[in-house]
Amino acid sequence: MPVPDTIIIELFITDHCTYCKGMLDNCIMLLKKGVFSCLRICNVETDPALLPNGYRTVPILRINTMIFDGLLETDEIRNWVNLEKQQQATTAYIDRLLKLGKLDETQRYLEQETGRYASLLDLLSDPDTGVSVKLGISALLEDKTGTEVLQRELFPRLIELANHNDQNIRGDACYFLGLSQNPLALPALNEKLQDTSPDVREIAQEAIEQIELNQ
């Protein structure tokens, strides 16, 4: 018996959009090929309120809760649908958003489902993650200073990353442990005062002072 397709595909277009016809053609082709089983098409010309929150231009493609604006080629659409089917899309999608500088969109996506913030640490612990993405991660987690996200949800992983073999990742972990304001981080941070990297030692000291200040 075939597994039910749980992917919801929605395409938002208008009559006078330059790229909408190409996007519509691409989606219909993939629908015919069975990449997904259902396609909902919304002409927002008559009802702009149908557009996803925060978006004003078309075409827009929504794959479950992932939103893509502009023209996507068929291979790219197929790739995102397959990642979503395999439940492997979250980290890649966040990486894409942050590379594009879409911080507000990233935050909305993270808040939609419990556990998505963990993907930020997946990116943080990847040595190949670019500077723009790391800056975005910092901005997002700084906004969560002293909250449950850092104090509980991400805390165990941050303790683990504080012992990573890459000194930059150790330093980042110490920094976010400081932002957690969780006194349970103090033993791990005190240990980092003996780190081989002077940068990590400095960050750990600052993190300790921040936690102690907020106790």
The 8 nearest C-alpha neighbors of each residue, nearest first, counted from 0:
[[1, 2, 3, 4, 5, 36, 33, 35],
 [2, 0, 3, 4, 5, 36, 33, 35],
 [1, 3, 4, 0, 5, 84, 36, 6],
 [4, 2, 5, 1, 0, 6, 36, 35],
 [3, 5, 6, 2, 36, 35, 84, 7],
 [6, 4, 3, 7, 84, 63, 2, 35],
 [7, 5, 4, 63, 8, 62, 35, 84],
 [6, 8, 63, 62, 5, 9, 37, 38],
 [9, 7, 62, 38, 61, 39, 6, 63],
 [8, 10, 39, 61, 60, 40, 38, 7],
 [9, 11, 60, 40, 59, 41, 39, 61],
 [10, 12, 41, 59, 58, 42, 40, 57],
 [11, 13, 58, 42, 57, 19, 43, 41],
 [14, 12, 44, 42, 15, 16, 43, 19],
 [13, 15, 16, 44, 12, 42, 19, 20],
 [14, 16, 13, 17, 19, 12, 44, 18],
 [17, 15, 19, 13, 18, 14, 57, 12],
 [18, 16, 19, 15, 20, 21, 58, 14],
 [17, 19, 21, 20, 16, 70, 22, 58],
 [18, 20, 22, 58, 16, 21, 12, 17],
 [21, 19, 23, 22, 18, 24, 17, 16],
 [22, 20, 24, 23, 19, 18, 25, 70],
 [21, 23, 19, 25, 20, 24, 70, 26],
 [24, 22, 20, 26, 21, 25, 19, 27],
 [23, 25, 21, 27, 22, 26, 20, 28],
 [26, 24, 22, 28, 73, 23, 27, 21],
 [25, 27, 29, 23, 28, 24, 30, 22],
 [26, 28, 30, 24, 29, 25, 23, 31],
 [29, 27, 31, 25, 26, 30, 24, 32],
 [30, 28, 32, 26, 34, 31, 27, 33],
 [29, 31, 27, 33, 32, 28, 35, 34],
 [32, 30, 28, 29, 33, 27, 34, 36],
 [33, 31, 29, 30, 34, 28, 35, 27],
 [34, 32, 35, 30, 31, 36, 29, 28],
 [33, 35, 29, 32, 30, 77, 36, 80],
 [36, 34, 33, 30, 37, 6, 4, 29],
 [37, 35, 33, 30, 4, 34, 38, 6],
 [36, 38, 35, 8, 39, 30, 7, 6],
 [39, 37, 8, 9, 40, 36, 30, 7],
 [38, 40, 9, 8, 10, 41, 37, 7],
 [41, 39, 10, 9, 11, 38, 42, 12],
 [42, 40, 11, 43, 10, 12, 39, 9],
 [43, 41, 12, 13, 44, 11, 40, 45],
 [42, 44, 47, 46, 45, 13, 41, 12],
 [45, 43, 13, 42, 46, 47, 14, 12],
 [44, 46, 43, 47, 42, 13, 48, 49],
 [45, 47, 43, 48, 44, 49, 42, 50],
 [48, 46, 43, 49, 50, 44, 45, 55],
 [49, 47, 46, 50, 43, 51, 52, 45],
 [48, 50, 47, 46, 43, 51, 41, 11],
 [51, 49, 48, 47, 54, 52, 43, 55],
 [52, 50, 54, 53, 49, 48, 55, 66],
 [51, 53, 54, 50, 55, 48, 49, 104],
 [52, 54, 51, 55, 104, 50, 103, 107],
 [55, 53, 52, 51, 56, 50, 57, 68],
 [56, 54, 53, 50, 57, 47, 51, 52],
 [57, 55, 54, 58, 59, 68, 69, 50],
 [58, 56, 59, 12, 11, 69, 68, 16],
 [57, 59, 12, 19, 69, 11, 68, 56],
 [60, 58, 68, 57, 11, 67, 10, 69],
 [59, 61, 10, 67, 9, 66, 68, 11],
 [60, 62, 66, 9, 65, 8, 63, 67],
 [63, 61, 8, 65, 7, 64, 66, 60],
 [62, 64, 7, 65, 61, 6, 8, 66],
 [65, 63, 62, 66, 61, 108, 111, 7],
 [66, 64, 62, 61, 63, 67, 92, 108],
 [65, 67, 61, 60, 64, 62, 68, 59],
 [68, 66, 60, 59, 61, 69, 65, 71],
 [69, 67, 59, 58, 60, 57, 66, 70],
 [68, 70, 58, 59, 71, 57, 67, 18],
 [69, 71, 22, 18, 72, 58, 68, 21],
 [72, 70, 75, 76, 69, 73, 22, 67],
 [73, 71, 75, 74, 76, 70, 25, 22],
 [72, 74, 76, 25, 75, 77, 71, 29],
 [75, 73, 77, 76, 72, 78, 71, 79],
 [74, 76, 78, 77, 72, 73, 71, 79],
 [77, 75, 73, 79, 78, 74, 80, 71],
 [76, 78, 74, 80, 75, 79, 73, 81],
 [77, 79, 75, 81, 76, 80, 74, 82],
 [80, 78, 82, 76, 81, 77, 83, 75],
 [79, 81, 83, 77, 78, 82, 84, 76],
 [80, 82, 84, 78, 83, 79, 77, 85],
 [83, 81, 88, 87, 79, 85, 84, 80],
 [82, 84, 86, 88, 80, 85, 81, 87],
 [83, 85, 81, 86, 82, 80, 6, 87],
 [84, 86, 82, 83, 87, 81, 88, 80],
 [87, 85, 83, 84, 88, 82, 89, 81],
 [88, 86, 82, 85, 83, 89, 90, 91],
 [87, 89, 82, 83, 91, 86, 92, 90],
 [90, 88, 92, 91, 87, 93, 118, 115],
 [89, 91, 118, 93, 92, 88, 94, 87],
 [92, 90, 94, 88, 93, 89, 95, 87],
 [91, 93, 95, 89, 94, 90, 88, 96],
 [94, 92, 96, 90, 95, 91, 97, 89],
 [93, 95, 91, 97, 92, 96, 98, 90],
 [96, 94, 92, 98, 93, 97, 91, 99],
 [95, 97, 93, 99, 101, 98, 94, 105],
 [98, 96, 100, 132, 99, 94, 95, 101],
 [97, 99, 95, 100, 96, 132, 94, 131],
 [98, 100, 96, 97, 101, 95, 102, 94],
 [101, 99, 97, 98, 102, 96, 135, 131],
 [102, 100, 96, 104, 99, 97, 103, 105],
 [101, 103, 105, 104, 100, 106, 97, 135],
 [104, 102, 106, 105, 101, 107, 108, 53],
 [103, 105, 107, 101, 102, 106, 108, 96],
 [106, 104, 102, 108, 103, 107, 96, 109],
 [105, 107, 109, 103, 108, 104, 110, 102],
 [108, 106, 104, 110, 105, 109, 103, 111],
 [107, 109, 105, 111, 106, 110, 104, 64],
 [110, 108, 106, 115, 107, 111, 116, 105],
 [109, 111, 107, 108, 112, 106, 113, 115],
 [112, 110, 108, 109, 107, 113, 115, 64],
 [111, 113, 110, 115, 114, 109, 108, 116],
 [114, 112, 115, 111, 110, 116, 109, 117],
 [113, 115, 116, 117, 112, 152, 118, 109],
 [114, 116, 117, 109, 118, 113, 112, 89],
 [115, 117, 118, 119, 114, 109, 148, 120],
 [118, 116, 115, 119, 120, 114, 153, 121],
 [117, 119, 121, 90, 116, 120, 115, 122],
 [120, 118, 122, 117, 121, 116, 123, 136],
 [119, 121, 123, 122, 118, 117, 124, 116],
 [122, 120, 118, 124, 119, 123, 125, 117],
 [123, 121, 125, 119, 120, 124, 128, 118],
 [122, 124, 120, 121, 125, 119, 133, 128],
 [125, 123, 121, 122, 120, 168, 126, 160],
 [124, 126, 122, 127, 123, 128, 121, 120],
 [127, 125, 128, 124, 123, 165, 168, 129],
 [128, 126, 125, 129, 122, 124, 123, 130],
 [129, 127, 125, 126, 122, 132, 130, 123],
 [130, 128, 132, 131, 127, 133, 98, 126],
 [129, 131, 133, 132, 134, 128, 135, 98],
 [132, 130, 134, 133, 129, 98, 135, 97],
 [131, 133, 135, 97, 134, 129, 130, 98],
 [134, 132, 136, 130, 135, 131, 137, 129],
 [135, 133, 137, 131, 132, 136, 130, 138],
 [134, 136, 132, 138, 133, 137, 97, 139],
 [137, 135, 133, 139, 134, 138, 140, 132],
 [138, 136, 134, 140, 135, 139, 141, 133],
 [137, 139, 135, 141, 136, 140, 134, 142],
 [138, 140, 136, 142, 137, 141, 135, 143],
 [141, 139, 143, 142, 137, 138, 136, 144],
 [142, 140, 138, 143, 144, 139, 137, 178],
 [141, 143, 140, 139, 144, 138, 137, 146],
 [144, 142, 140, 141, 146, 145, 148, 149],
 [145, 143, 178, 141, 146, 142, 179, 140],
 [144, 146, 179, 180, 178, 143, 150, 149],
 [147, 145, 148, 143, 144, 149, 150, 179],
 [146, 148, 150, 151, 149, 152, 145, 143],
 [147, 149, 152, 146, 150, 151, 153, 143],
 [150, 148, 179, 153, 147, 151, 154, 146],
 [149, 151, 147, 179, 154, 181, 148, 146],
 [150, 152, 154, 147, 149, 153, 148, 155],
 [151, 153, 148, 154, 149, 147, 150, 114],
 [154, 152, 149, 156, 151, 155, 148, 157],
 [153, 155, 151, 157, 156, 150, 149, 152],
 [156, 154, 158, 157, 153, 159, 151, 152],
 [155, 157, 159, 158, 154, 153, 160, 120],
 [156, 158, 160, 154, 159, 172, 155, 161],
 [159, 157, 161, 155, 156, 160, 154, 187],
 [158, 160, 156, 157, 161, 162, 155, 163],
 [161, 159, 163, 157, 162, 158, 172, 169],
 [160, 162, 169, 172, 158, 159, 163, 173],
 [163, 161, 160, 159, 169, 164, 158, 165],
 [162, 164, 160, 165, 169, 161, 168, 166],
 [163, 165, 166, 162, 169, 168, 160, 161],
 [166, 164, 163, 168, 167, 169, 126, 162],
 [165, 167, 169, 168, 170, 164, 196, 199],
 [168, 166, 170, 169, 165, 171, 199, 198],
 [167, 169, 171, 170, 166, 165, 124, 172],
 [170, 168, 161, 166, 172, 167, 171, 163],
 [169, 171, 199, 167, 173, 168, 172, 166],
 [170, 172, 168, 174, 173, 169, 167, 175],
 [171, 173, 169, 161, 175, 157, 174, 170],
 [174, 172, 176, 170, 171, 203, 175, 161],
 [173, 175, 171, 177, 172, 176, 206, 202],
 [174, 176, 178, 177, 172, 173, 179, 171],
 [177, 175, 179, 173, 178, 174, 172, 184],
 [176, 178, 206, 175, 174, 179, 180, 210],
 [177, 179, 175, 144, 180, 176, 145, 174],
 [178, 180, 149, 145, 150, 176, 181, 177],
 [181, 179, 210, 178, 145, 177, 182, 213],
 [180, 182, 179, 183, 150, 184, 210, 176],
 [183, 181, 184, 185, 210, 180, 211, 214],
 [182, 184, 181, 185, 186, 187, 180, 150],
 [185, 183, 182, 187, 186, 181, 188, 176],
 [184, 186, 188, 182, 187, 183, 189, 207],
 [187, 185, 189, 188, 184, 190, 183, 182],
 [188, 186, 190, 185, 189, 184, 191, 158],
 [189, 187, 191, 185, 190, 203, 186, 184],
 [190, 188, 186, 192, 191, 187, 185, 203],
 [189, 191, 187, 188, 192, 193, 186, 194],
 [190, 192, 194, 188, 193, 189, 200, 203],
 [193, 191, 200, 189, 190, 194, 203, 204],
 [194, 192, 191, 190, 195, 200, 189, 196],
 [195, 193, 191, 196, 192, 200, 199, 197],
 [196, 194, 197, 193, 199, 200, 166, 191],
 [195, 197, 199, 198, 194, 200, 166, 193],
 [198, 196, 200, 199, 201, 195, 194, 202],
 [199, 197, 201, 196, 200, 202, 170, 166],
 [198, 200, 170, 202, 196, 201, 197, 203],
 [199, 201, 192, 197, 203, 198, 202, 194],
 [200, 202, 198, 204, 199, 203, 197, 205],
 [203, 201, 199, 205, 204, 200, 174, 206],
 [204, 202, 206, 200, 188, 201, 205, 173],
 [205, 203, 207, 201, 206, 202, 200, 208],
 [204, 206, 208, 202, 207, 203, 209, 201],
 [205, 207, 177, 203, 209, 204, 208, 174],
 [208, 206, 204, 210, 209, 205, 211, 203],
 [209, 207, 205, 211, 206, 210, 212, 204],
 [208, 210, 206, 212, 207, 211, 177, 205],
 [211, 209, 180, 207, 213, 212, 208, 177],
 [210, 212, 208, 214, 213, 209, 207, 182],
 [213, 211, 209, 210, 214, 208, 207, 180],
 [212, 214, 210, 211, 209, 180, 208, 181],
 [213, 211, 212, 210, 182, 180, 181, 209]]
